[in-house]
Amino acid sequence: MRRDAEDRRDALIAAAHDCFRDSGYLVPLEDIAHRAGVGRGTLYRNFPDRLALAIAVFEREIARLESEVLPNAAPADLLERRMVLAARPYALAFRLADMKREPDARARFAHLEARAIEMWRPLVERAKEAGVLREDVSIGQVMTISRIIGGLVTADDDDEAIAQTVLPMWRLIVDGLKPRTTGT
């Protein structure tokens, strides 16, 4: 892809994120094109429909989450960081609940779900090895907790507000997910 075409595509994704956050899933596509500084033709050349544009927004969010993992950090710190970072895209997903009405939305999002599972897998496994999580805690359960916590913030909260909401809840929950020792 040529650099200028890639720049226009990136501008469309950024504009879609902001428009979806501000106005929801049913925001007029013309508003997204206008905010990106392109015409409708450019929008439709890049994204055949509204759902394709929403998927691109979430693909970018997952890529951001994947790049944010610090390989040498302690597992407990990694999980906290991931919980905070994941709250924003989950909050956006709640804002875009109308997209679930699209006939094939679940199928079209399946690759993102699989990618998210693979993104969480090493963190959960490291946390189990370090004794931060019980052995019976699944990746799916941790992802569900992250979704629930993400529902406590709004898509336009700043990073500090997100951390102030997410971290106390995560710490409360993770305390219940730690391995227990039985005393005699």
C-alpha positions, 0 to 999 in steps of 0.5 A: 500500500502506498504511504499516502493511502496508508495515511488516509486509512490510518486517519479513517481508523482514528476518526472512526474511533473518535466518532464511535466514542462520541456518537456511537456505532450509528454515527453517519459515515460522512462524519467519519470521512469528514473528520478524517479529511477524506471523501466518502469514496476513500472511506468505502475503498478502504472499508466496505461497510460500517462493521469493517471500520469498527473491526479495524478500530478494534484491530488497532486497539488489540495491536496497541495492547500487544505492544504494551506488554513489558516482558521483564515486568512481574506477572502481577504488574503485567496483569494490572497494566493489561487490565488498565489498558484493556478497559478503554477498548472494552468501554468502546465496545459497550458504547458500540453495542448496536454493532452486535445487531449486524447479521454476521458481527460475531463471525466477523469478530471471531479472529479478534477474539482468538487474537485476544485469547493469545494476547492474554495467554502468556500473562495468565500462564506467567501469573499462575506460575508466579502464584498470582492466580490459582491454577484453575483460573482460565484465560476466558475467566480473566478476559471476562473480568477484564470486560466487566471492569471495562464496563465501569469506565467510559470510552472518553475517560482519561488514563488516570480516571481509568486507572483509578477505577480499574485498579481497585476493582482488579486488586479486589478480584485478583485477591480472590483468584490467588492460590489459597494455602490450607493450614492444619 
